Amino acid sequence: MKKFLSLLILILGISTLYCQNTDEALCQYFSKDIKEKPLKCMDRSKLKDDEVIYQFFKWSAFKEDYLIRIEKKGKVKTIVKKKIYKSGYNQKTEEYQEPRVEILKEDKLTNDQFKRFSTIITKNNFWQKTDYKVESMCMDGGGILVFALRKDQYLEINNGNCSPNAEYLNHLYQELITLFNL
């Protein structure tokens, strides 16, 4: 019974976050739970012309979530990959486990690596996808949310829930995984 209640709370919490998609809830989730800058809540006018931040958030209803942040600030280019463990009930210890984040990779990118990444972004017409949104095909699968910020534009796109492997964001995400050996 405890396992069922824990699972129900987990599913309701995640679905509430994504269904409501309120700015405040999303910003709070990113800053508190993921320990990330919530791009949606940042003042982009404070960014310099050569600064850009990308967050690729791959979520799953029942598995861990992952976040890849690629950032360029001046001459410094970085990549961070995080694994996000959801809160839940541990059957072995019969205890509630708080959500936590594990940094899997944190590196500076070379100019060549960032150039190859930029080529993928350009090739996939990323910044032109201002109205890209895929309708959900199921209720308990997973998907990809992408947030990107530069001085003149904020972009938020997602591929719904349970989109096919050939869908745009699934394809783009796989290219990133391959490019950076993630």
N, C-alpha and C positions, 0 to 999 in steps of 0.2 A: 504494500500500500504506500509506504514512504517513497519507494522508487517511482511509482506511478505519479504521485503528487509532485515529486521533484521534476520529473520529466514534463509534466503538464505545465508547471510554472515556467520552466525553461522555454518551452515552445510558445507559451502565451507571451512571455517577455520579449522574445525575439520578434514574433509576428506583430506585436503591438508597436515595437520600434519601427519596423519596416512598413507596416500598414499606415501608421499615422504619419511617418516621415516628417515630423515637425522639426523645424530648425533647432529649437531648444533641446529636444530629446536627442537628436543626432549629435549636436555639439557637446552635450553632456556625456554621451556615450563615448565619443572619441577622446575627449580630454580626461575623463575619469577612468573609464575601463580600459581603453586601449593605450592611454598615455601618449596621444598624438595631438598635434595641432588640428583643430577642426577647421578645415579650409573654408567651409561654408560660413563660418562666423568670423573669419579674419577680414580686416580692412585691407582690401587689395591696393588701395591708393598708397599704402605705405611700402609696397614692393617697389624695388628698383626695376628699370626696364629689362635688365638681363636676368632677373630672378624668375624661377618657375618651380612649382611643386606639383607632383603627381602622387596620388594615393590610389592604389589598386587594392580593393577590399574584397576578398573572396570569402563568402560566408556559406555556412551549411547549417541546416536545422538541427542536425544531430552530431556532427563532427566538430572539430576545432575550426576556427576561422583563421585566415591569414591576411596580413596587410603588407604590401610592398610600397615603400615610399621612395621616390626618386626625386632628388632636389638639386637645383642649381642656384647657388648664391654667389654671384661674381664669378671668380675662377674656380671655386670649390664646388665639386659635384659629388653627391653621396647617394648611396643606396642603403636602405634598411629593410629587412624582412622580419616580421614578427609573427609568432604563432600565438593565437588568442584562445586560451582555455576557458570554456564557459563554466559558470557555477553549476553545481550539481551535487548529487548524493553519492557518496562512496559506499558501495555495498559491503566491501571488506571491513572498513572501519566504522561503518554506520554513522558517518559524520558528514555534515554539509561542507562542501569545498567552495571557497570564494573564487570568483573569476581571477585569472592571472594572465600575464603576458610574458612570453619568452622571446628574447631577441635571438634570431637564428643567424642573422648576417648583418654586419654593419661595416661598410667599407667606403673608402673614397673611390670614385670612378676616374679612370683616365679620360683624357680628351677623346681618345679613340672609342672607348666604351660608350661615352655619352653621345658621341656623333652617331654611332650605330643605333643607339636607342632613339635618337632624334629622327633618324632615317625611317625607323619603324613607325614612329608617330606620324611623320609626314606621309609615308606610303599609305597608311591606313586612314588618311584624311581626318585624323583625330579631332582637331580643333573645329572642324566643320559639323560635328555631330551634336549640335546644340539642342536638338529635339529628339535624340535617340532614346527610346524606351521600349522595351519588349514586354508585352503582357505576360503575366505568370501563367504557366501551364499546369502547376500543381501547388499544393499547400505545404509540403514538408520536404522540400529538396534543398536547393542552394542556388547561389547566383553570384554575380560580380557587380559591385558598385565601383565607379571610378569618379574621383574628385580631382580636379586640376585647377590650378590657380596661377595666373600671371597678371601683370599689372592691368592689362586691358580686358581681361576676361576670366570669368569663373565658369567652370563646366562640371556638370554632374550628370552622369549617364549610368544606366543599369540595364541588365539583361533579364530582369524579371526573376522568375523562379522556375527552375528545371528547363532552361533553354537548351536547344540541341548543341552538340559539340562544334558544329560548323558556324554557329552564330558569331557575330562580329567580336564581342568582348571575350568570349571563350577563346577565339582564335588569337586575338591580341595578347591576352594573358599568357597563352602557351608560348607565343613568340618571346615574351619577356623572360619566362622561365628558362627557355632554351638559350637566349642571349646571355643571361647572367648566371647560368648554371645553378638555378635555385631549385 
